[in-house]
Amino acid sequence: MNSRKNNQMIKKYIFSLPYRAKLILVFSLLILLTATILGTITYYQFSKSSRERTEEYQIQLADQINQNLNRYLREMQIMSLSPLYDQEILDILKSHKEQGESTSFPPAGERVPMWRYISGLIHMRNEIKGIHIMANDGTIFSNLDSNTVMLKAFESDNDWIKQIKKADGNWVLLPLHKPFYYLNKDTSVFSVSRLIRDPSSFEPLGIIKIDLKQELIQEIVSNPNEKSHIFILDHNNQFIYPNKEDKIIESSFLEDLGDIKVNNYTNIPIDGTEYMMVYNQSNYSGVKTIMLTPQSTVFSEVNNLRRVMILVVFMGILISFLLGFLLSKPLVESIHQLRRAMKNVEKGNLGQRVSITSNDEIGELGKGFNHMINEIDRLVSEVYKTSLREKEAEIRALQSQMNPHFLYNTLESINMLAITKGNFDVSDMVSSLGKLLRYTIDNTSKIVTLESELSFIRSYVAIQKVRIGEDLQYHENIEPAVLHVYLPKLILQPFVENAIVHGGILQGRTITINAHKVGPILKITICDNGKGVSSQQLAKLKNLIKNHDTTSSDKHNGIALSNVHERLQLLYGKQYGIKIDSQEQYGFSVTLTLPIQTKEEADDERNING
């Protein structure tokens, strides 16, 4: 209820604003609405396009990273097969086949050929940290010196060695780890490794392990977007890149990675931040490339566009205020001039006029105002002259009042003489004529009750009966409730006269008046059983009534029908009037429809019609 009341107050306040303020407000709202619609559509389309471009680029980048990494891993796994084709290397490994108790280093005759062989493999490959061939007895042959790598292994059962042996000669990609043989225990590498078998007996002779630096992945990744995070995992979701301290995703996320159903990309929240995740897994190596890009980065251009659009809308509203203020001044000034003129007219200055300088709607209002004042001035003059004439007419009416009284007295004398002589028919006819004259000459009331109108009709029929005789029969079927309904004076007599004059009454016919109420409407029907009219004549009469034509007809007076119909519509509206119906040799009927008026409404009608 309070909300509705507040809305009404706001609406009332807005409608009460000055016209100039309303114009400025409309200009601003139009610009704001247009800019909002266009901005929303543009923002949505640009956002969608920006997202699609970013997704496509990230998917292509992840796929390219995997392809480049697979190409390099193929080279490394082929390189891990090379010892199988060098008999000298195999012979050296065979000499270290059994685990010995001695911890002495291998002789120079073995270390030098091994060093040369490994150095040839690693030549011009700076991304390789080291290549290590480990014999069964724990001896390590490496391209690195003894200040970097231990030459004797003391661990033979750690996880990655077990993994290599389990592969049984297939190449193995080892995730990021810290090998035990490096003297610097913080050294982290990922590796391609393989179990070396004797080609003839298939007995295991040792392990070749190629340790790769993180710089290799950095060169392959070459991510142009510094805010994106790239992660490379093996098939067991173990990190290959980057180092653990650089990761933003935890092991719990990696455990759920297999359950995340993605088609190239998806959206995920990490630590309250929304990321777009691109996911690509290699069929060759099982390597998984994951790219995480913050949504804020993806939509950075869109956000810039949004800020620009808000600024443009703000500037548009400001400009609309200025334009509305400047452009509305001449328009509002014309309205103010018209308002001042109307106030002067209210004070009685009918000589007030407005100057017209335009042909727009305001100019038309000015012309209409000037024309209205001219008409008012003319009508005031005519009313003044008419009032003078009415005064003169009243004086003449007072002078002539004796004439009707003289006529009534004369008719009364005739009536008394007829009664004295025993001519009662003449007496009745004279009495009825007196009533007719009093009813028609009385100008004090133009709106009468149905009961008064029916009394007049009875007097009229009584006179006609004296003339025609008992061949004329008259009946009334009136609802008592409608007797006191008000209607225009002398509205029924023309139809009764038509029935007598044109309906063949001389042959013995009946006139019936029916009156009843239908809701707020009074219906009065005057019908006779006379000769009626043909369908062509009926159509002609209906056309006369419809067009308010005053041309008379052969059957029934068209002038009376048209006049009464027009009179009722002028008084009460187009929905009221008369309707006629007839069939040849079966009589004629007229139905009047008019509103049921109260005494107050009748008085108003009387005042309107003077």
C-alpha positions in Angstrom: 0.0 0.0 0.0 2.8 2.4 0.9 4.6 1.5 -2.3 1.5 2.3 -4.4 1.1 5.6 -2.6 4.7 6.5 -3.1 4.4 5.7 -6.8 1.3 7.9 -7.1 3.2 10.7 -5.4 6.2 10.4 -7.7 3.9 10.3 -10.7 2.0 13.4 -9.5 5.3 15.2 -8.9 6.6 14.4 -12.4 3.4 15.5 -14.0 3.5 18.7 -12.0 7.0 19.7 -13.3 7.3 22.7 -15.6 6.9 21.9 -19.3 10.6 22.7 -19.9 11.8 20.3 -17.2 9.6 17.6 -18.7 11.2 18.2 -22.1 14.7 17.9 -20.7 13.7 14.8 -18.8 12.3 13.2 -21.9 15.4 14.0 -23.9 17.6 12.5 -21.2 15.5 9.4 -20.8 15.4 8.8 -24.6 19.2 9.1 -24.8 19.7 6.9 -21.8 17.3 4.3 -23.1 18.8 4.2 -26.5 22.3 4.2 -25.2 21.4 1.4 -22.7 19.9 -0.8 -25.4 22.7 -0.3 -27.9 25.3 -0.5 -25.2 23.9 -3.8 -23.9 23.7 -5.3 -27.3 27.2 -4.1 -28.2 28.6 -5.2 -24.8 27.1 -8.7 -25.2 28.3 -9.2 -28.7 31.8 -7.9 -28.0 32.0 -9.9 -24.8 30.9 -13.1 -26.7 33.4 -12.4 -29.6 36.2 -11.6 -27.2 35.6 -14.8 -25.2 35.4 -16.9 -28.4 38.7 -15.4 -29.7 40.4 -16.0 -26.4 39.1 -19.6 -26.2 40.2 -20.3 -29.7 43.6 -18.9 -29.2 44.2 -20.7 -25.9 43.0 -24.0 -27.4 45.4 -23.6 -30.3 48.2 -22.6 -28.0 47.7 -25.6 -25.7 47.6 -27.9 -28.7 50.8 -26.3 -30.1 52.6 -26.7 -26.8 51.7 -30.4 -26.7 52.8 -30.9 -30.3 56.2 -29.2 -29.8 56.8 -31.1 -26.5 55.8 -34.5 -28.2 58.2 -33.7 -31.0 61.1 -33.2 -28.5 60.1 -36.2 -26.4 60.2 -38.4 -29.6 63.8 -37.2 -30.2 64.7 -38.0 -26.6 63.2 -41.5 -26.6 65.0 -42.2 -29.9 68.2 -41.0 -28.3 67.6 -43.3 -25.3 67.7 -46.2 -27.8 71.2 -45.4 -29.2 73.2 -47.4 -26.6 71.7 -50.6 -28.0 73.5 -50.0 -31.2 76.9 -49.3 -29.8 78.7 -52.6 -28.9 81.5 -50.8 -26.9 78.9 -49.3 -24.6 77.2 -52.6 -24.2 80.5 -54.3 -23.4 81.3 -51.7 -20.7 77.8 -52.2 -19.2 78.3 -56.0 -19.2 81.5 -55.6 -17.2 79.4 -53.9 -14.5 76.6 -56.5 -14.6 77.0 -57.8 -11.1 76.7 -55.7 -7.9 80.2 -55.7 -6.3 81.2 -54.9 -2.8 83.9 -52.4 -3.9 83.0 -48.8 -4.2 85.9 -47.9 -6.5 85.2 -45.7 -9.5 85.4 -47.2 -13.0 88.8 -47.1 -14.7 89.6 -44.4 -17.2 89.5 -47.0 -20.0 85.7 -47.2 -19.4 85.0 -43.6 -18.3 86.6 -41.9 -21.4 84.7 -43.9 -24.1 81.5 -43.4 -22.1 82.1 -39.7 -21.7 82.8 -39.3 -25.4 79.7 -41.2 -26.4 77.4 -39.2 -24.1 79.1 -35.9 -25.1 78.3 -36.7 -28.7 74.6 -37.2 -27.9 74.4 -34.0 -25.9 76.3 -31.8 -28.3 74.5 -28.4 -28.9 71.6 -29.3 -26.6 71.7 -26.8 -23.8 68.2 -27.8 -22.6 69.6 -31.1 -21.5 70.9 -31.0 -17.9 72.7 -34.3 -18.3 72.7 -37.8 -19.7 73.4 -40.6 -17.3 73.9 -44.3 -18.0 73.7 -46.3 -14.8 75.1 -49.9 -14.7 73.6 -52.7 -12.6 76.3 -52.4 -10.0 75.5 -48.7 -9.3 78.2 -47.2 -11.5 77.1 -43.9 -13.1 78.5 -42.7 -16.4 77.6 -39.1 -17.1 78.7 -36.2 -19.2 78.9 -34.2 -16.0 82.1 -34.2 -13.8 82.5 -35.7 -10.4 81.9 -32.2 -8.8 78.3 -32.3 -10.0 77.3 -35.9 -10.1 78.1 -38.9 -7.9 79.9 -41.7 -9.9 78.5 -44.4 -7.7 74.8 -44.9 -6.9 73.9 -45.8 -3.4 70.1 -46.0 -4.0 68.7 -48.7 -6.3 65.1 -49.0 -5.1 63.6 -45.5 -5.2 60.3 -44.9 -7.0 61.5 -43.7 -10.4 64.1 -46.6 -10.7 61.2 -49.0 -10.0 59.1 -47.3 -12.5 61.8 -47.6 -15.2 62.3 -51.3 -14.5 58.6 -51.9 -14.5 58.4 -50.4 -18.0 60.6 -53.3 -19.1 62.4 -51.5 -21.9 59.7 -49.0 -23.0 60.6 -45.4 -22.6 59.4 -43.6 -19.5 58.7 -39.9 -18.9 59.6 -39.0 -15.4 57.8 -35.9 -13.8 59.6 -33.1 -12.1 61.9 -34.7 -9.4 65.2 -34.2 -7.5 67.6 -37.1 -8.5 69.7 -38.5 -5.6 72.9 -38.6 -7.7 73.2 -34.8 -8.0 75.5 -33.3 -5.3 73.2 -30.2 -5.3 70.1 -31.7 -3.7 67.9 -28.8 -4.9 68.4 -29.7 -8.6 65.0 -30.4 -10.2 64.6 -32.0 -13.6 62.2 -34.1 -15.6 63.5 -37.0 -17.5 63.2 -39.4 -20.4 64.5 -42.8 -19.4 64.6 -46.4 -20.5 65.9 -49.8 -19.3 68.9 -51.0 -21.4 68.7 -54.7 -22.3 71.3 -56.9 -24.0 70.0 -57.3 -27.6 71.1 -60.9 -27.7 70.0 -62.2 -24.3 67.5 -59.4 -23.3 69.1 -59.3 -19.9 69.0 -55.9 -18.2 72.4 -54.1 -18.4 71.5 -50.7 -16.9 69.4 -47.6 -17.3 69.8 -44.5 -19.5 68.4 -41.4 -18.1 68.2 -38.0 -19.9 67.6 -35.2 -17.5 65.8 -32.1 -19.0 65.8 -28.5 -17.7 62.7 -26.4 -17.1 64.1 -24.0 -19.7 63.0 -26.4 -22.4 59.3 -26.0 -21.4 59.8 -22.3 -21.0 61.0 -22.1 -24.6 58.2 -24.2 -25.9 55.5 -22.4 -23.9 56.6 -18.8 -24.7 53.3 -17.5 -23.3 52.6 -14.0 -24.5 50.1 -13.4 -21.7 51.9 -13.0 -18.4 48.7 -13.4 -16.4 47.9 -16.9 -17.8 49.2 -19.9 -15.9 50.4 -22.9 -17.8 50.9 -26.3 -16.2 52.2 -29.5 -17.8 51.5 -32.9 -16.1 52.3 -36.5 -16.9 49.6 -39.1 -17.3 49.6 -39.6 -13.5 48.9 -35.9 -12.9 52.5 -35.3 -11.7 54.0 -31.9 -12.5 56.5 -31.6 -15.3 56.2 -27.8 -15.4 56.5 -25.5 -13.4 58.3 -26.0 -10.1 56.1 -26.6 -7.1 56.7 -23.2 -5.6 55.2 -21.6 -8.8 51.9 -23.6 -8.8 48.6 -22.1 -7.9 46.7 -25.4 -8.1 46.9 -27.9 -5.4 47.0 -31.7 -5.4 43.2 -31.8 -4.4 42.4 -30.1 -7.7 44.6 -32.6 -9.6 42.8 -35.5 -8.0 39.5 -34.1 -9.3 40.9 -33.4 -12.7 39.9 -36.7 -14.1 36.3 -36.1 -13.1 36.1 -32.7 -14.8 34.4 -33.3 -18.1 35.7 -30.7 -20.4 35.6 -30.2 -24.2 38.8 -28.2 -24.8 37.8 -25.6 -22.2 35.6 -24.9 -19.1 35.3 -22.3 -16.3 36.4 -23.1 -12.8 36.8 -21.2 -9.5 40.2 -21.3 -7.7 40.6 -19.6 -4.4 37.6 -17.3 -5.1 38.8 -16.3 -8.6 37.1 -17.4 -11.8 39.4 -18.9 -14.4 39.0 -20.1 -17.9 40.7 -23.5 -18.1 42.0 -24.9 -21.4 42.8 -28.6 -21.3 44.7 -30.7 -23.9 46.0 -34.2 -23.4 48.5 -35.9 -25.8 47.7 -39.3 -27.2 51.4 -40.0 -27.7 52.9 -39.2 -24.3 49.9 -38.8 -22.1 51.2 -35.3 -21.3 48.4 -32.9 -20.2 48.7 -29.2 -20.8 46.5 -27.0 -18.6 46.1 -23.2 -19.2 44.4 -21.1 -16.6 43.5 -17.5 -17.6 41.7 -15.2 -15.1 38.2 -14.1 -16.4 39.3 -10.5 -15.6 42.1 -10.9 -18.2 39.7 -12.5 -20.7 37.3 -9.6 -20.3 39.8 -6.8 -19.9 39.0 -5.3 -23.3 35.3 -5.8 -22.6 35.6 -4.0 -19.3 37.4 -1.1 -21.0 34.6 -1.0 -23.5 32.1 -0.9 -20.6 33.9 2.0 -19.0 33.9 3.9 -22.3 30.2 3.2 -22.9 29.4 4.5 -19.4 31.4 7.7 -20.1 29.6 8.1 -23.5 26.2 7.7 -21.8 27.1 10.2 -19.2 28.3 12.7 -21.8 25.1 12.0 -23.8 22.9 12.8 -20.9 24.9 16.0 -20.2 24.6 17.1 -23.8 20.8 16.3 -23.8 20.4 18.5 -20.7 22.2 21.3 -22.6 20.3 20.8 -25.8 17.0 20.5 -24.0 17.7 23.7 -22.1 18.6 25.6 -25.3 16.1 24.1 -27.8 13.1 24.2 -25.4 13.4 27.9 -24.7 11.6 29.2 -27.8 9.0 26.5 -27.6 8.3 27.1 -23.9 8.2 30.9 -24.5 5.3 30.4 -27.0 3.4 28.4 -24.3 4.1 31.0 -21.7 2.8 33.8 -24.0 -0.4 31.8 -24.6 -0.8 31.2 -20.9 -0.4 35.0 -20.1 -3.0 35.8 -22.7 -5.5 33.3 -21.2 -5.0 34.8 -17.8 -5.8 38.2 -19.2 -8.9 36.8 -20.8 -10.0 35.3 -17.5 -9.8 38.9 -16.1 -12.3 40.0 -18.8 -9.9 41.5 -21.3 -11.5 40.1 -24.5 -9.2 42.3 -26.6 -6.2 40.1 -25.8 -4.5 38.3 -28.8 -1.3 36.3 -29.2 1.2 36.8 -32.0 1.8 33.8 -34.2 5.3 33.2 -35.5 5.2 29.5 -36.4 3.0 26.9 -38.1 3.6 24.1 -35.7 1.1 22.8 -33.0 1.8 25.7 -30.8 1.1 28.1 -33.7 -2.2 26.2 -34.3 -3.1 26.6 -30.6 -2.4 30.3 -31.0 -4.6 30.6 -34.0 -7.3 28.6 -32.2 -7.0 30.9 -29.2 -7.4 34.0 -31.3 -10.4 32.5 -33.2 -12.0 31.5 -29.9 -11.6 35.0 -28.4 -13.1 36.5 -31.6 -16.1 34.1 -31.3 -16.5 34.8 -27.6 -16.4 38.5 -28.3 -19.0 38.1 -31.0 -21.2 35.9 -28.9 -21.1 38.2 -26.0 -22.3 41.0 -28.2 -25.1 38.8 -29.7 -26.2 37.6 -26.2 -26.4 41.2 -25.1 -28.5 42.1 -28.1 -30.6 39.0 -27.6 -31.3 39.8 -24.0 -32.5 43.2 -25.1 -34.9 41.6 -27.6 -36.1 39.1 -25.0 -36.9 42.0 -22.7 -39.0 43.6 -25.5 -40.6 40.2 -26.2 -41.6 39.8 -22.6 -43.2 43.2 -22.6 -45.2 42.3 -25.8 -46.1 38.9 -24.2 -47.5 40.7 -21.1 -49.5 42.9 -23.4 -51.0 39.9 -25.3 -51.8 37.7 -22.3 -55.4 38.8 -22.5 -55.8 37.1 -25.9 -55.5 33.4 -24.7 -57.7 34.2 -21.7 -60.3 35.7 -24.0 -60.2 32.6 -26.1 -60.5 30.3 -23.1 -63.4 32.3 -21.8 -65.2 32.2 -25.2 -64.8 28.4 -25.4 -66.1 28.1 -21.8 -69.2 30.1 -22.8 -69.8 27.9 -25.8 -69.4 24.8 -23.6 -72.0 26.1 -21.1 -74.4 27.0 -23.9 -74.1 23.5 -25.4 -74.8 21.9 -22.0 -77.8 24.2 -21.6 -79.1 23.2 -25.0 -78.4 19.5 -24.3 -75.6 19.1 -27.0 -73.3 17.1 -24.9 -71.2 15.9 -27.8 -70.5 19.5 -28.6 -69.7 20.2 -25.0 -67.2 17.3 -24.9 -65.5 18.5 -28.1 -65.2 22.0 -26.8 -63.7 20.8 -23.5 -61.2 18.7 -25.3 -60.3 21.6 -27.6 -59.7 23.8 -24.6 -57.4 21.2 -23.0 -55.5 21.0 -26.3 -55.1 24.7 -26.5 -54.0 25.1 -22.9 -51.4 22.2 -23.4 -50.0 23.6 -26.7 -50.0 27.3 -25.8 -48.3 26.8 -22.4 -44.6 27.6 -23.0 -43.5 27.3 -19.4 -42.5 23.7 -19.8 -41.0 21.8 -22.7 -40.3 18.6 -20.7 -43.4 16.9 -19.3 -44.4 13.5 -17.8 -45.6 10.6 -19.9 -48.9 10.9 -17.9 -49.4 14.5 -19.1 -48.5 13.6 -22.7 -51.0 10.7 -22.7 -53.7 13.1 -21.2 -53.1 15.4 -24.2 -53.4 12.4 -26.6 -56.7 11.4 -25.0 -58.1 14.9 -25.6 -56.8 14.8 -29.2 -58.4 11.4 -29.9 -61.7 12.5 -28.2 -62.0 15.4 -30.8 -61.1 13.0 -33.6 -63.8 10.5 -32.4 -66.4 13.2 -32.5 -65.4 13.7 -36.2 -64.9 10.1 -37.2 -67.2 8.2 -34.8 -66.8 4.8 -33.2 -64.7 3.4 -36.1 -61.8 4.9 -34.3 -60.7 2.9 -31.3 -57.9 3.9 -28.9 -56.2 1.8 -26.3 -53.3 2.3 -23.8 -51.0 -0.4 -22.3 -48.8 1.5 -19.9 -46.6 0.3 -17.1 -47.6 2.3 -14.0 -43.9 2.8 -13.2 -43.3 4.9 -16.3 -46.2 7.3 -16.0 -44.0 9.8 -14.2 -41.0 9.5 -16.6 -40.2 12.8 -18.2 -40.0 13.2 -22.0 -40.2 16.1 -24.6 -43.6 17.8 -25.0 -45.8 16.9 -28.0 -43.5 13.9 -28.9 -46.4 11.4 -29.4 -49.1 13.5 -31.2 -47.5 13.4 -34.7 -47.5 9.6 -34.7 -51.2 9.4 -33.6 -52.1 12.0 -36.2 -50.3 9.9 -38.9 -52.2 6.8 -37.8 -55.5 8.6 -38.1 -54.8 10.5 -41.4 -52.8 7.9 -43.3 -53.7 4.6 -41.7 -57.2 4.1 -43.1 -59.0 4.7 -39.8 -62.2 5.6 -41.6 -62.7 1.9 -42.3 -62.6 1.0 -38.6 -59.2 0.6 -37.1 -57.5 0.6 -33.7 -54.6 2.8 -32.3 -52.6 1.3 -29.4 -49.9 3.0 -27.3 -47.6 0.7 -25.3 -45.0 2.0 -22.8 -42.6 0.0 -20.7 -39.2 0.2 -19.1 -36.2 -1.8 -20.3 -33.4 -1.2 -17.8 -32.6 2.5 -18.0 -34.5 2.9 -21.3 -38.1 3.9 -21.9 -39.7 2.3 -24.9 -43.0 3.7 -26.3 -44.7 2.0 -29.3 -47.6 3.6 -31.3 -49.2 1.0 -33.6 -52.3 0.8 -35.8 -54.0 -1.9 -37.8 -54.3 0.2 -40.9 -53.2 -0.3 -44.5 -49.5 -0.1 -43.7 -47.0 0.5 -46.5 -45.1 -1.6 -49.0 -41.5 -2.8 -48.4 -40.2 -0.2 -50.9 -42.1 2.6 -49.2 -40.8 1.4 -45.8 -37.2 1.4 -47.0 -37.7 4.9 -48.3 -39.1 6.1 -45.0 -36.2 4.5 -43.1 -33.8 6.3 -45.4 -35.5 9.6 -44.7 -35.2 9.1 -41.0 -31.6 8.0 -41.2 -30.6 11.1 -43.3 -32.8 13.5 -41.4 -34.5 14.3 -44.7 -37.6 16.6 -44.6 -39.2 15.2 -47.8 -42.7 13.9 -47.3 -44.0 10.5 -48.3 -47.3 9.3 -49.6 -47.9 7.0 -46.7 -47.3 8.4 -43.2 -45.7 11.8 -42.8 -41.9 11.4 -43.4 -41.3 15.0 -42.2 -42.8 14.1 -38.7 -40.8 10.9 -38.4 -37.5 12.6 -39.4 -38.1 15.6 -37.1 -39.0 13.6 -34.0 -36.0 11.2 -34.6 -33.6 14.1 -35.0 -35.1 15.9 -32.0 -34.5 12.8 -29.7 -31.0 12.3 -30.9 -30.1 16.0 -30.4 -31.5 15.8 -26.8 -30.2 12.4 -25.7 -27.6 11.1 -28.2 -27.2 9.0 -31.3 -28.2 5.7 -29.5 -31.8 7.0 -29.1 -34.5 7.9 -31.6 -37.3 6.1 -33.4 -37.7 2.8 -35.4 -40.5 2.0 -37.8 -42.0 -1.2 -39.0 -44.8 -2.0 -41.3 -46.3 -4.6 -43.7 -48.8 -3.8 -46.3 -52.4 -4.4 -45.1 -51.1 -5.3 -41.7 -50.6 -1.9 -40.0 -47.8 0.5 -39.1 -45.8 0.9 -35.9 -43.4 3.4 -34.5 -41.1 2.7 -31.5 -39.5 5.5 -29.5 -36.5 4.8 -27.3 -35.3 7.5 -24.8 -33.6 7.5 -21.4 -35.6 7.4 -18.2 -35.1 10.8 -16.7 -35.5 11.9 -13.1 -37.0 15.3 -12.1 -33.5 16.8 -11.6 -32.4 15.6 -15.0 -35.5 16.9 -16.6 -34.9 20.3 -15.0 -31.4 20.3 -16.4 -32.8 19.4 -19.8 -35.3 22.2 -19.5 -32.5 24.7 -18.7 -30.4 23.5 -21.6 -33.2 23.9 -24.1 -34.4 27.2 -22.7 
